[in-house]
């Protein structure tokens, strides 16, 4: 399996969206950049905020709004000749309760507009996704309103804990040990690293 060369966190730019559920991918990337000790800065040719760690792994937070995320991902991937299989997209997931994670390769988009646009720009669904559970409002008509609102305090605590568990998986992901990382991510309550 390929080692990752690009980590993409999905969210919407601007202060109005900072604390909304749809920005879980941004939250993960901010936390991972801290772990890396990497500064993130705007890069207009990639339509996003970009950083790179000591192992030359890129991080991208598209600033195009969610439904045009593929514009940023496509631009950076083409420029640095990164294949879809070397990309990990981190995003919020309605179909998973807060506090849970799922790591998988390829598959459907579950109605997620960010994934739809990335798939369209890459020309394939075959890239890695780390899904951070935010829960579902229970009514399809409430979804847009729900994802664009901040989580309740107890949900935020669960999401933050899931992000910390995802950070614990990073050493496995970085080495391309996807099956071990997937097994740990997809287990309900992961043990923390020794």
C-alpha positions as CSV (number, residue, x, y, z in Angstrom):
1,X,0.0,0.0,0.0
2,X,1.1,3.5,-0.8
3,X,2.2,5.8,2.0
4,X,0.2,9.0,2.2
5,X,1.7,12.1,0.5
6,X,-1.3,14.5,1.0
7,X,-3.6,14.9,4.0
8,X,-6.7,16.9,3.1
9,X,-9.0,18.3,5.9
10,X,-12.5,19.3,4.7
11,X,-14.4,22.3,6.1
12,X,-15.6,25.8,5.2
13,X,-13.4,28.8,5.4
14,X,-14.2,31.9,7.6
15,X,-15.0,32.6,11.2
16,X,-18.7,32.0,10.7
17,X,-18.0,28.3,10.1
18,X,-15.0,27.7,12.4
19,X,-16.9,25.8,15.1
20,X,-19.5,24.0,12.9
21,X,-19.8,20.3,12.6
22,X,-18.9,20.4,8.9
23,X,-15.4,21.6,9.9
24,X,-14.3,18.4,11.7
25,X,-11.7,17.8,8.9
26,X,-10.2,21.2,9.6
27,X,-10.1,20.4,13.3
28,X,-8.2,17.2,12.7
29,X,-5.6,18.9,10.5
30,X,-5.1,21.8,12.9
31,X,-4.3,19.2,15.6
32,X,-2.1,17.1,13.3
33,X,-0.1,20.2,12.2
34,X,0.5,20.9,15.9
35,X,1.8,17.3,16.3
36,X,4.1,17.8,13.3
37,X,5.3,21.2,14.5
38,X,4.4,22.5,11.0
39,X,3.1,26.0,10.2
40,X,0.2,26.2,7.8
41,X,0.0,29.2,5.4
42,X,-2.3,30.3,2.5
43,X,-1.2,29.2,-0.9
44,X,-3.3,30.8,-3.7
45,X,-2.3,28.5,-6.5
46,X,-3.7,25.6,-4.4
47,X,-6.8,27.5,-3.3
48,X,-6.1,26.6,0.3
49,X,-4.0,26.7,3.5
50,X,-1.0,24.4,3.1
51,X,1.8,22.9,5.1
52,X,4.4,20.2,4.8
53,X,6.1,18.1,7.4
54,X,9.7,16.8,7.7
55,X,8.8,13.7,5.7
56,X,7.5,15.8,2.8
57,X,3.9,14.9,3.5
58,X,1.6,17.8,2.4
59,X,-1.4,19.0,4.3
60,X,-4.2,21.0,2.6
61,X,-7.2,22.8,4.0
62,X,-9.2,23.9,0.9
63,X,-10.5,27.5,1.2
64,X,-13.0,27.1,-1.7
65,X,-16.0,26.1,0.5
66,X,-17.0,22.5,0.9
67,X,-18.7,21.8,-2.4
68,X,-15.7,23.0,-4.4
69,X,-13.0,21.2,-2.4
70,X,-11.9,19.2,-5.4
71,X,-10.5,22.4,-7.1
72,X,-7.9,22.7,-4.3
73,X,-7.1,19.0,-4.0
74,X,-6.8,18.6,-7.8
75,X,-4.5,21.6,-8.1
76,X,-2.0,20.4,-5.4
77,X,-2.1,16.7,-6.4
78,X,-1.4,17.5,-10.1
79,X,1.4,20.0,-9.3
80,X,3.2,17.5,-7.0
81,X,2.3,14.4,-9.0
82,X,0.4,12.8,-6.1
83,X,-1.8,9.9,-7.0
84,X,-5.3,9.4,-5.6
85,X,-4.1,6.3,-3.6
86,X,-1.6,8.6,-1.8
87,X,-4.3,11.0,-0.6
88,X,-6.1,10.8,2.8
89,X,-9.3,13.0,3.0
90,X,-10.5,13.7,6.5
91,X,-14.1,14.8,6.9
92,X,-17.3,14.9,9.0
93,X,-19.6,11.9,8.8
94,X,-23.4,12.0,9.5
95,X,-23.8,8.3,9.6
96,X,-21.4,7.7,12.5
97,X,-22.1,8.8,16.1
98,X,-19.9,11.5,17.7
99,X,-16.8,9.9,19.2
100,X,-16.4,7.3,16.5
101,X,-14.1,7.0,13.5
102,X,-14.0,5.0,10.2
103,X,-11.0,4.7,8.0
104,X,-11.5,3.2,4.5
105,X,-10.3,3.2,0.9
106,X,-12.7,4.2,-1.9
107,X,-16.4,3.6,-1.7
108,X,-19.4,5.9,-2.1
109,X,-19.7,9.5,-1.1
110,X,-22.7,9.2,1.2
111,X,-24.1,12.5,-0.1
112,X,-21.0,14.5,1.1
113,X,-20.6,17.4,-1.3
114,X,-16.9,17.8,-0.5
115,X,-16.2,14.1,-1.5
116,X,-18.3,14.4,-4.6
117,X,-16.3,17.4,-5.8
118,X,-12.9,15.7,-5.0
119,X,-14.0,12.5,-6.8
120,X,-15.0,14.6,-9.8
121,X,-11.6,16.4,-9.9
122,X,-9.5,13.3,-9.3
123,X,-11.6,11.2,-11.7
124,X,-11.8,8.3,-9.2
125,X,-13.3,7.4,-5.8
126,X,-10.1,5.4,-5.0
127,X,-8.5,7.5,-2.3
128,X,-8.4,7.1,1.5
129,X,-11.0,8.7,3.8
130,X,-10.9,9.2,7.5
131,X,-14.5,9.8,8.6
132,X,-15.1,11.6,11.9
133,X,-18.6,10.9,13.3
134,X,-20.8,13.9,14.0
135,X,-24.1,12.1,14.3
136,X,-27.3,12.7,12.4
137,X,-30.2,15.1,13.2
138,X,-32.7,12.3,12.5
139,X,-34.5,14.2,9.8
140,X,-33.0,14.4,6.2
141,X,-34.5,17.9,5.8
142,X,-32.5,19.1,8.8
143,X,-29.1,18.0,7.6
144,X,-27.8,21.3,6.1
145,X,-28.9,23.2,9.2
146,X,-27.3,20.6,11.4
147,X,-23.8,20.4,9.8
148,X,-23.6,24.2,9.7
149,X,-24.2,24.5,13.5
150,X,-21.7,23.9,16.3
151,X,-22.0,20.6,18.2
152,X,-23.6,20.5,21.6
153,X,-20.9,20.5,24.4
154,X,-21.1,16.8,25.1
155,X,-20.9,16.0,21.3
156,X,-17.9,18.3,21.0
157,X,-16.1,16.4,23.8
158,X,-16.8,13.1,21.9
159,X,-15.6,14.6,18.6
160,X,-12.4,16.0,20.2
161,X,-11.7,12.6,21.8
162,X,-12.1,10.9,18.4
163,X,-9.7,13.4,16.8
164,X,-7.2,12.5,19.6
165,X,-7.6,8.8,18.8
166,X,-7.1,9.6,15.1
167,X,-3.9,11.5,16.0
168,X,-2.7,8.3,17.8
169,X,-3.2,6.4,14.5
170,X,-0.9,8.8,12.6
171,X,2.4,6.8,13.1
172,X,0.7,3.7,11.4
173,X,-0.8,5.8,8.6
174,X,2.5,7.6,8.0
175,X,4.2,4.2,7.4
176,X,1.4,3.1,5.1
177,X,0.3,0.4,7.6
178,X,-3.3,1.0,6.5
179,X,-4.8,-2.3,7.6
180,X,-3.6,-1.9,11.2
181,X,-4.7,1.7,11.2
182,X,-8.1,0.7,9.8
183,X,-8.6,-2.0,12.3
184,X,-7.8,0.4,15.2
185,X,-9.9,3.3,13.7
186,X,-12.9,1.2,13.2
187,X,-13.0,-0.4,16.6
188,X,-15.5,1.4,18.8
189,X,-13.2,2.4,21.7
190,X,-9.6,2.3,20.7
191,X,-7.0,1.7,23.3
192,X,-4.6,4.6,23.4
193,X,-1.0,4.0,22.3
194,X,1.4,2.4,24.8
